[in-house]
Amino acid sequence: MNPSSEEISRRITAIAPVLAENAEACVRERSVVAASMRAMVEAGLFRILQPAKVGGYELDLRIQYDAVTAVSQICPSSGWILMVMGAHHFCLGAWPAHAQEQVFGGGRDGLVSGTLAWQGKARKVAGGYRVDGRWQFCSGVDRSNWVILGCADAQSGGPGVHAVVPREQIAIDDTWYVLGMEGTGSKDVVAKDLFVPTEMTVDTRELMKGSSPHTLGHRTNLFRVSADSMLSGSVPAAILGSAKFALDKFVERTRERRAIVTGARKAEHGPTQLRLAESMAEVQCAELLVRDSAALMGAVAQSGEGATDMGYRARVKWQAAYAAELCRRAVSRLFAGSGAHGVYDTSLLQAAFRNVNVGAQHASIDFDTSGELYGRMRLGLLSPQS
């Protein structure tokens, strides 16, 4: 029997002490530490969106997003990896059955990292493809067993295929020295003339639009949701967790703070109260947008209809981008009101400020392009069937 939403929440509560204890270690190691990864694996969190026919729970997106937010509120590094790998396990539902069996068969947890952007190149050869390239932002690669590589067509330069390969077949280049989200270990990976059998690939356009014929072989229509929508909707779920954490820390700190000159309590300062209230409203609105996006995709998963419709895809992408922007604005406002002590590396609010701003930079939720896409759609300048 598949776990309920309440059971997933109970499992997260049970492992919360382990995740919290190791949150700082993840940042120091610039990778989610083994203990935190093991706790999430044993709790079955990476199976939430994994296809049921290969041992997953195949639950709805709302449960996944809530889990990502809850874990991110405890340890942003672990929450981000749950978000990324969960999205990739979802994507595997669009691959041929052989690939799903290779990754998840026999009760294996899979643990798939990778990069969905087609940064490499794939050249068609007998029986498969020859893949070359460098892929950036490969979150969780240190803890993965498999890696997804998005590839452009070597001849046309347009979208080609996405390949899933064993991690040992690629090289890891440690480039991950960044402003925030250090613990996600989002390093570069490199492949040189790597042969990938056809059955371990999926057409990129079909994956992104939710039109892969392999999505029809599951017990639900979940995998007919477009991959670009699912990933876009996932990212702010992780950012939301860090924003909620920032709100909690601001309240804790403000209750104790006093003005240096007058000794007055900051909690009784009207502008400070307004700063908090506005930020809380923005985070609440962001959560509503994330949940509405999950509902939009849930409707597709329920009916299996309109899977490739650009209308819902553009809306999900814009709502994801705006939710992330609301979290960024809220946490930036809180940080600005946190006082001089907020600048120290030991400040948890400073860490949340960095993490939210880095998370909001994710390419799938680029604010300008997502807004333009949705605006064009609403103005009738873009066909819903594009």
C-alpha positions in Angstrom: 0.0 0.0 0.0 1.3 3.4 -0.9 1.9 5.9 1.9 -0.5 8.8 2.4 0.4 12.4 2.6 0.1 12.2 6.3 2.5 9.2 6.4 5.1 11.1 4.3 4.9 14.0 6.8 5.4 11.6 9.7 8.4 10.2 8.0 9.9 13.6 7.5 9.3 14.5 11.2 11.0 11.3 12.2 14.2 12.1 10.2 14.2 15.8 11.0 16.7 15.5 13.9 19.2 13.8 11.5 18.7 16.4 8.8 19.0 19.3 11.2 22.1 17.9 12.9 23.9 17.5 9.6 22.7 20.7 7.9 25.9 22.6 8.6 28.0 19.7 7.7 26.4 19.6 4.2 27.5 23.2 3.7 31.1 22.5 4.9 31.4 19.4 2.7 29.6 21.2 -0.2 27.5 18.1 -0.7 24.7 16.4 1.2 26.4 14.2 3.7 25.9 10.4 3.7 23.8 10.3 6.9 21.2 12.8 5.6 21.0 11.1 2.2 20.6 7.7 3.9 17.8 9.1 6.1 15.9 10.4 3.1 16.4 7.2 1.2 15.2 5.0 4.1 12.2 7.2 4.5 11.2 6.5 0.9 11.2 10.2 0.0 12.8 9.6 -3.4 10.1 7.1 -4.3 7.2 9.7 -4.1 7.2 10.3 -7.9 9.0 7.1 -8.9 6.9 4.9 -11.3 4.9 2.3 -9.4 5.7 -0.4 -11.8 9.3 -0.2 -10.8 8.8 0.1 -7.0 7.8 3.7 -6.6 4.8 5.3 -5.0 3.6 7.3 -8.0 1.9 9.9 -5.8 0.6 13.3 -6.8 2.8 16.4 -7.2 1.2 18.2 -4.2 2.7 15.5 -1.9 6.1 15.9 -3.5 6.1 19.6 -3.3 5.0 19.6 0.3 7.8 17.1 1.2 10.4 19.3 -0.6 9.3 22.4 1.3 9.2 20.6 4.7 12.7 19.1 4.2 14.1 22.4 2.9 12.9 24.2 6.0 15.1 21.8 8.0 18.1 21.5 5.7 18.0 23.5 2.4 20.8 21.3 0.9 18.8 18.1 1.5 15.5 19.7 0.3 17.1 20.8 -2.9 18.5 17.3 -3.6 15.1 15.8 -2.9 13.6 18.3 -5.3 16.1 17.6 -8.1 16.2 13.8 -7.8 12.5 13.6 -7.3 12.0 15.5 -10.5 14.4 13.2 -12.3 12.7 10.1 -11.0 9.5 11.5 -12.3 11.1 12.1 -15.7 12.2 8.5 -15.9 8.5 7.6 -16.4 8.9 9.0 -19.9 11.8 6.7 -20.8 11.5 3.2 -22.4 10.6 0.4 -20.0 14.1 -1.0 -20.3 15.6 2.1 -18.9 13.2 2.3 -16.0 14.0 -1.3 -15.1 17.8 -0.7 -15.3 17.5 2.3 -13.0 14.9 1.1 -10.5 14.4 -2.6 -11.0 14.9 -5.1 -8.3 13.9 -2.6 -5.6 16.8 -0.3 -6.3 16.4 3.3 -5.2 17.9 4.7 -8.4 19.1 8.1 -7.1 19.3 10.0 -10.4 21.1 13.3 -10.7 21.8 15.2 -13.9 21.0 18.2 -16.0 17.8 18.5 -18.0 19.2 21.5 -20.1 20.6 20.1 -23.3 24.2 21.4 -22.8 25.9 18.4 -24.5 25.6 16.9 -27.9 24.4 13.5 -29.1 25.4 12.0 -32.5 23.2 9.1 -33.8 25.1 5.9 -34.5 24.1 2.3 -34.9 22.2 1.1 -31.8 22.3 4.4 -30.0 24.1 7.7 -29.7 27.6 9.0 -29.1 27.5 11.7 -26.4 30.0 14.5 -25.7 29.9 17.5 -23.5 30.0 19.3 -20.2 26.9 19.8 -18.1 26.7 22.3 -15.3 24.6 22.4 -12.1 24.5 18.6 -11.6 23.0 18.7 -8.1 23.6 15.7 -5.9 25.9 14.0 -8.3 28.2 12.8 -5.5 25.3 10.8 -4.0 23.8 9.5 -7.2 23.9 6.2 -9.1 22.7 7.5 -12.4 23.0 10.8 -14.3 20.6 12.3 -16.9 22.4 14.2 -19.7 20.4 16.5 -21.9 21.8 16.6 -25.4 21.4 18.8 -28.4 21.4 17.1 -31.8 25.0 17.2 -33.0 24.1 18.2 -36.5 21.2 20.7 -36.1 22.1 22.0 -32.7 18.4 21.8 -31.7 16.9 19.6 -29.0 18.0 16.0 -29.4 17.7 13.3 -26.8 18.0 12.9 -23.0 20.2 10.0 -21.9 20.4 8.3 -18.6 23.8 6.8 -17.8 25.6 5.1 -14.8 27.5 7.8 -12.8 30.7 5.9 -13.2 30.7 6.5 -16.9 31.0 10.3 -16.5 33.7 12.5 -14.9 32.9 15.0 -12.1 34.5 18.4 -12.2 34.3 20.2 -8.8 33.3 23.7 -9.9 30.8 24.3 -7.1 32.2 27.4 -5.3 29.2 29.6 -5.0 27.3 32.3 -3.0 24.7 29.9 -1.5 23.2 26.4 -1.7 26.8 25.1 -1.2 25.6 21.9 0.2 23.8 20.8 -2.9 27.1 19.8 -4.6 25.9 21.0 -8.0 29.1 20.3 -9.8 29.9 19.9 -13.5 30.0 16.5 -15.2 31.8 15.6 -18.4 31.3 12.9 -21.0 33.6 12.1 -23.9 32.5 10.0 -26.8 30.2 8.0 -24.5 28.0 5.4 -26.2 24.4 5.3 -24.9 22.0 2.6 -26.2 18.8 3.9 -27.8 16.7 2.3 -25.1 18.4 4.4 -22.4 17.3 7.7 -24.2 14.1 9.6 -24.8 13.3 12.3 -27.4 13.8 15.7 -25.7 10.8 17.3 -27.2 8.6 14.4 -26.1 10.0 14.5 -22.6 9.5 18.2 -22.2 6.0 18.3 -23.6 4.7 15.2 -21.9 4.1 13.4 -25.1 6.4 10.4 -24.9 4.6 7.2 -25.8 6.2 5.5 -22.8 4.1 7.6 -20.4 1.1 5.6 -21.4 2.3 2.4 -19.8 1.8 3.4 -16.2 -1.2 3.0 -13.8 -1.9 6.7 -13.8 -1.5 9.6 -16.1 1.0 11.3 -13.8 3.9 11.1 -16.3 1.9 12.8 -19.0 2.5 16.1 -17.2 5.2 17.9 -19.2 8.7 17.6 -17.6 9.4 21.3 -18.0 6.3 22.2 -16.0 7.0 19.6 -13.3 10.6 20.9 -12.9 9.6 24.6 -12.9 6.9 23.9 -10.3 9.4 22.0 -8.1 12.0 24.7 -7.7 10.0 27.2 -5.7 8.9 24.4 -3.4 12.5 24.2 -2.2 12.9 28.0 -2.1 9.7 28.2 -0.1 11.2 26.1 2.7 14.2 28.4 3.1 11.9 31.4 3.1 9.8 29.9 5.9 13.0 29.2 7.8 14.0 32.8 7.4 10.7 34.0 8.8 11.1 31.9 11.9 14.6 33.1 12.5 13.7 36.7 12.0 10.9 36.4 14.6 13.2 34.6 17.1 15.9 37.2 16.7 13.6 40.2 16.7 12.0 39.2 20.0 15.4 39.5 21.6 16.8 42.5 19.8 17.1 46.0 21.3 18.1 49.2 19.7 21.7 50.0 20.5 21.1 53.7 21.3 17.8 53.7 23.2 17.5 50.1 24.4 14.0 49.9 23.0 12.7 46.5 22.0 12.8 46.0 18.2 9.6 43.9 18.4 7.7 47.0 19.5 9.0 49.0 16.5 6.1 49.7 14.0 8.3 49.6 10.9 9.8 46.2 12.0 6.3 44.8 12.5 5.3 46.0 9.1 8.4 44.5 7.5 7.6 41.1 9.1 3.9 41.3 8.1 4.6 42.1 4.5 7.2 39.3 4.2 4.8 36.8 5.8 2.1 37.8 3.2 4.6 37.3 0.3 5.7 33.9 1.5 2.0 32.9 2.0 1.2 34.0 -1.5 4.2 32.1 -2.8 2.9 28.9 -1.2 -0.5 29.4 -2.7 1.0 29.8 -6.2 3.1 26.6 -5.7 -0.1 24.7 -4.7 -2.1 26.1 -7.5 0.5 25.0 -10.0 0.4 21.5 -8.4 -3.3 21.5 -8.8 -3.1 22.5 -12.5 -0.7 19.7 -13.2 -2.8 17.4 -11.0 -5.8 18.0 -13.3 -3.7 16.8 -16.3 -2.6 13.8 -14.3 -6.2 13.0 -13.4 -7.6 13.2 -16.9 -4.6 12.6 -19.1 -6.0 15.4 -21.4 -4.3 18.6 -22.5 -0.9 17.2 -21.5 0.9 19.2 -24.2 -1.2 22.4 -23.9 1.1 25.4 -23.7 -1.6 27.2 -21.7 -1.1 25.4 -18.5 2.6 25.0 -19.1 3.1 28.8 -19.5 1.0 29.5 -16.4 2.9 27.0 -14.2 6.3 28.4 -15.3 5.2 32.0 -14.6 3.6 31.1 -11.2 6.8 29.2 -10.3 9.0 32.2 -11.2 6.8 34.6 -9.4 6.6 32.4 -6.3 10.4 32.3 -6.2 10.6 36.1 -6.7 8.1 36.7 -3.8 10.3 34.5 -1.5 13.4 36.4 -2.6 11.8 39.8 -1.9 10.5 38.6 1.5 13.8 37.3 2.7 15.7 40.2 1.3 13.4 42.6 3.3 13.9 40.5 6.4 17.7 40.4 6.0 17.8 44.2 5.5 16.0 44.6 8.8 18.1 42.0 10.7 20.7 44.5 12.0 24.5 44.5 11.7 24.8 41.1 13.3 23.0 39.6 10.3 26.2 39.9 8.2 28.2 37.3 10.2 28.7 33.9 8.7 27.1 32.4 11.8 23.8 34.2 11.1 21.2 31.7 10.0 19.2 34.5 8.4 22.2 35.4 6.3 22.4 31.8 5.2 18.7 31.8 4.2 19.2 35.1 2.3 22.0 33.5 0.3 20.2 30.3 -0.3 17.0 31.9 -1.5 18.8 34.2 -3.9 20.8 31.4 -5.4 17.8 29.1 -5.7 15.8 31.9 -7.4 18.5 32.0 -10.1 17.5 28.6 -11.5 17.2 28.7 -15.2 13.8 26.9 -15.3 12.2 29.9 -13.5 13.9 32.8 -15.1 11.7 35.7 -14.2 12.0 37.7 -17.4 11.5 34.9 -19.9 8.8 33.2 -17.9 6.8 36.4 -17.6 7.2 37.1 -21.3 6.0 33.6 -22.2 2.9 33.9 -20.0 2.2 37.5 -21.2 2.3 36.4 -24.8 0.0 33.5 -24.1 -2.6 35.7 -22.4 -2.5 38.3 -25.2 -3.1 35.6 -27.8 0.3 35.9 -29.4 1.2 32.3 -28.7 -0.9 29.3 -29.7 -1.8 26.9 -26.8 -0.6 24.1 -29.1 2.9 25.5 -29.6 
